[in-house]
Amino acid sequence: MTHARTLSVMAATATFLTACNFGGSSTPASTDSVTIVLNTASAKLPYVGKFTQQGAQLAAEEINKAGGVNAGGKKYQVKLEALDNGLSPTIAIDNVKKAVSEKAVAIIDDGYTANDTYQTAAAAGIPILIDYDTNAELIDVSRRPNVYRIAPPDDAMAAHLATYLAPRHLNLALVHDDSDYGKDGSKQLTDAFAKASIQLAPNVELPSSGIGFAAQALQVKQSGATGVLLWGRAPTIAQYIKDFRQGGGSAALFGGPTVEDPIVRTQNADHPEYIEGLTYSSFRITTEGGPIAWNAFRKKYEDHNFNNGGPDFKVGVKAKDKRDVVQPPDWQLFPYDMVYLVKAALEKANTVDTSGNKLIDALNGVQIKSGNGDNRGWTKDTHEGVVDDDIYFAAFSDMKFEPVQDDPLSKSLPPIDQE
């Protein structure tokens, strides 16, 4: 079993490196390159693996074309290595051990197994940079000083959701999966709504291994809930929405950023009405300065033709005008920024040696300009890269999402083209 798993991971890695044209395979970083490992569940969560690879690759190619990383009087090219963690702590630990053995300088991680791997990485002075999992408890500078994130945290999104939904006087149910991510969402939402004197009932937990949730959907329907909060990994949430709507559930649906994953729409493609009005909390894509920087980033992404030789990733559904709906490269911003932050930290530390927490110390003080124009960086006391004030709400209409108009920040944001 272990041998087969190792072969499959190595095959995926070799394919990715060939696609990136960065050369090399599963060999230690050469004297003229630095390795950043991408540790994601790319088979089980393909969208996450895809946006992590695309964003990181775009930044790495730009850096390499501009001359690379300048540290210790030498120039280093950035090399990426993709490993699939399969959402398995055991595989993820093996991946991190591999990163350590290859003297990788950083790990860009979906976050779902970071609680199991951070100690192995920390022993080698390697930072883990989370670009997806919003579990609030993952970021703790005292317990996990080598773990950083660029993604909106659960506690902040829960507080914003409570403020946004309280005036609606809905009877709210909570549905979450049994992952650490889902359980943290349940805790943060329950606490936030309790402060607004709102009880979330029923509170239903879905097994991540489940293939159907008709019984749980019926429980929520029979409760009389007029609104349902959804928190979990995208495949589970996609199936629950389908079962809830097929079972006659008509309550308004609200969720977190995982509902933007294309699988939520493709799994419900035969019934677009199931998704209509689904509202979720996430990070603002453009900044106070407007969409100019974001548009420039999107053009670079589209010019690269990552998606089967095309500019955009097709969600797999069509709008009412029969045109393909495409997914804008919003989440790609995070791994893109992370590669540039690692470059800045290596150059500040003036070494590619991670021992003695040299790179971690340097990361606690560098700042870059994000692909969307934001200032991006971390400090010793703050390892969150998305501030609470940058959280907005979007709702699906005709299989595309757009900022809601009943929230001040969201209303101020421009819509993002998705056709």
N, C-alpha and C positions, 0 to 999 in steps of 0.2 A: 504493500500500500504506500509506504513512504517513498519507495523508489519510483513508482508511477507518478506520485504527486510531484516529486522533484523534476522528473522529465517534462511534465506538462508546464510547470512554471518556467523551466529553462527554455522551452520552445516558445512560449509567449514572449519571454524577454528577448530572444534572438530576433523574432519577427519585428518587435518594436524598434530595436536598435537599427535594423536594416531600413525600416521605414523612415527613421529619423536621419539617416545618413551621417550618424555620428561615429560610425565605425566601432570596432571592438565587439566583444561579446561578454561572457561572464568571467572576465579576467580583471585583476586588480587595476585600479586607475593608473595610467602611465604617468611619467613625470611631467608631461605637458597637458594633462587633462584633470579635471575634477568631476567626480561623479555625484549626481543627485538621484536618489532612488525614489521611484513613484510606487507607493505601496497601497493599492486600492483593490476593491473586490470587483474587478473589471468584468468577470463572467456573470456574476450574480447581479451586479449593478452596472450594466454597460454604459449608461449615460455618465455616471460618475467617473468611470475609467476613461471615457472618451474626453470629457472636458478637462480632466487633469492632464492627460497626455497632450491635448491640443494647446492648452494655455502654456504649459511648461515648455513645449517644443518651440512655440512661437518666440518666447523670450530667449531660450537657449540659442536659437539660430541667429537672432538679432545680436546677442552678446558676442557670439563667435565671429560673426561677420564684421563686427566693430573692433575685433582684436582680442576678445576674450577677457579673462579676469587677470588683473595685474596685482600680484602678491609676492612679496619677498624678492622683488627684482626679476620675476619671471612672468611670462604670459601663459595662461592656462585656458584651454578650450573647455566648455561645459559639455559633459556627457550625461545623458539620461538613461536610466535603466528601469524598466517597468516590471514589477512583480505583482502577481495576483494573490491577495491574501485569503480569498474565498470566504471572507467573514469568519475565518477560523483563527482563534488566538494562537493555536499551535503553528499553523502555517505562517502567520504574521510574525511570530517570534523567530522562526527560521529565516524569514525574509530580512528581518532586522540584523540577525547574526551575519547574514550574507553581506549586508551593507557595511557592517563593522569590519568584516574580513577584507573587503575591497577598499577600505578607507574612504568610504563615501563621506561627503561633507554635510549632507542634509538628507532628510526623508520627507517628501511631500506625501501626506497620508489622508485617506478619507476620514480617519478618526475613529471608526467603529471598533478597532482593536487597539487603540492607542493606550488604553489603560493597562493592557497586558504587555506592551512592548516598550514603554517609555524608559523603564529601568535599564534594560539592555542597551538602549541607545545612549542613555545618560552616562553609563559607565565609560563609554568611548567619547563622550563630549559631543555627541551628534544631536542636533535639534530635530524634533518632529514638528512639522508644520501642517496643521489640519486645515483642509480646504472644504469640508462639507459637514461633518457631524457637529450639530449645534448643542449637544449635551452640555449644560452649564457647568457641571461638576468636573469636566475634563481640564479646564483651565484653572490651575491653582499654582501660583508662582512659588509657594513654599514647598508643596508636595511634589510638583512636577515642573521644576525650573527650566527644563529643556523642551517643554511643550508650548507651542504657540498656535494661534488660530486666526484665520481671516474668514469669517462666516458669522452671521448674527447669532448670538447666544440665546438659548431657550428662555432664560429668566427675563431678558429684555423683551423678547417677542411676546411672552405671556403677559407681561405688564401692559404692553401696548394693546394687545387683544382685549384685555379686561376693560381698559379705558374706552376702547372703540365699541365694544359690544354692550357694555352696561346700560347705556341709554335706550337700547332696543327692547329691554325687558323680555328677553326670550327665556324659555325654559331650556336650559342648555344641558345636553348630555356630553360625556367625554368618552372617546374611543381611542385607544392607543395600543400599540403592539408590545410584546414582551421583551423587546431588546432594551439595552441600557438607554438607548436614545429615546424610545417610547416611554419608558418608565420615568426618565427625567422630565420629559414633556408633561407627563401626568402630574408629577410633583409640582413643577413650576406653575402650570395652569391652575391647579387646585389652590395653591397658595395665593396666586395673583387674584383670582376671582373671589376668594374668601375675603380679601381686603376690601372688595367692592360689595361684600355681603351677598355674594351669589354662590350657591352650592351647585356643583356640577354632578348631576345624577340622571341616570345611572353612570357609573364609571366602569367601562367595559374594557377588558384586556383581550387582545387577539393573539393567538399563537403565531409566531413568525413562520412556523412550518406548516400552517394551515393552508388548505387549497380552496376553502369556501367558508363563508361566514354568515350563512343564512340565519342560523340560530341567534347570533349576536345582533344581526340586523333587525330581526323580529323583536328582540328584547328592547332595543332602542325605540323602535316604532311604537310598541305597546306602552312605553313609558309616557307617551304624550309630549316628548321633546319637540320643540319648535326650532331648535338649532342644535347642531352637532359639531363638536370640536374634534378634529382628527389629527393624531400625532403618531407617526411611525414611518418605517421605511416605505419607499414608494410602491414596490410590488404589492405589499400587504394592503396599503391604503387604496390602491387601484381596485383590488378585488372587493374590498369592503364597500366601496362606493357602488360598484356594480350590483352586489347582492342587496344593498340597502334600497337602491332605486327599483330594482326588479321586484323586490318584496313590497313595493308600494310606499316606501318611506319618502315623504315629501318635505322634510325639515330642511332648512337652510344649512349649508355645509361650510365649515371654516377649517383652515389647517395651517400648517407651517410650510417652510420652503420646499419640502420634499414633494409636495403636490405639483410643483412645476416640472418634475421629471416627466419626459414624454410618455413613459409607460402608463401614466394615469390616464392620458388621453387615448393612447392606442388601445388599451384594454377596454375602453368604453367607446370605441370609434363607431360601433354600429348604433349607438344611442347618444348622439351629441348632447341631447337634453339632460343627460345624467350629469354632465360637467358644467352646464350653463349656470352661471352665478356662483360657482365655487370660488370662495374668497380665501386668500392666504396672506400670511405675514412673511416678509423677506427683507432683503437689503435693497436700498435704492440703487438703480443701475446708473443713473446720471447724477451729477453733482449740482451744487448751488451755482456753479459757473456755467451750467448749461450742458448741452449734449455734444459740443464740438469735439472734446477729447474722446468721448465714447464712440462717436461716429468714426473718428480716425482709427481707433483700435479695431472697430468692427471691419473697416475696410482692409486693414492689414490681415485680419483673420480670413476674410472672404477671398482676398487675393491669393492666399496660400492654397485654396482649394483642398482643404483637409478631407472633405466629405465625398468620397468616391469620385474625386475629380471635380466636384462642384463647390460653389462658394458657401452654401448653407446646409445645415443639418435638417433634413426633412423629418418632421415629427412622425409622419405616417398617417395623418388625417388631412382632410380637406375642409376648407371653409365653405360657406353657402354658395360662394361664387365659383366653386369647383377648383379653386387654386390651392396648391399645396401649402400647408402651414409649415413654417420653418421655425426652428429654435434659435433665438439670438444668442451670441456667445457671451452671456452675462457671467455665468459661473467660471468661464475660462479666465476671467480677470484675476481670480485669486491665485491659482498656480503661476500665472504669468507674473504677478507682482512678487510672489514668493521667490522665484528664481532671481529676480533683480535684487531683492533684499539679501539673499545669500551672497550674491556678487558683492554688494556693498559691504556686507559684514566681513567677507574674506579680505577685501581690500583694506578695510579699517584695521583688522587684526594683523594684516600684512603677512599672513601665512595661510597655508591650506591644511595645517596640522590642527585637528580638532581637540587633541588632548589638553587636559588642564582647563577645559571649558573656554578655550580662547575664542571660538566662534560664537558660543552662546553669550559670552560677555559682550562681544561686538554687536550681536543682534539686538541687544538691549539698548541700543543707542543710535541705530542708523535709521534713515528715513529716505523714501524714494517718492517719486511722482507716479501714482497708479496709472494703469491704462485708461481709467475713466477720468483722470484729472485730479483725483483726491490725493492728499498727502497720506502716505501709508508707512507705518512702522510700528515698532513696539518699544516699550521701556522695561526697566527691571521690575516695575510694579504692575505693569499692564501688558498682558500677553494676548489681548483681544485686539483684532485689527479692524473690527466694524464697531463704531460707536453707537450707543443706543439711539441717538437722534437721527441715525441714517436708516431706521426701520420704517417701511411703508407697507401699504396693503394693495394687492392687486386682485382682480376678479376675472374669471374666464367668461368670454362672450364670443360665440362663433368659433370655439376651439382656440382662441388667442387670448392672452392675458393683457390687461390694461390697468393703469392706476385707478383706484376707486375715486369717486368724486365727493364722498362725504367724510373725508379725512383731510385736514389742512395740508400736511406734507405731501400726501399722495396726489392731491388735486393739483399741486404746483408742478408735478413732473410731466414731461412729455411722454406720449405713447411711443412704444418701440415697434417699428415695422416688423411684421412676422409673416409676410407673404412674398 
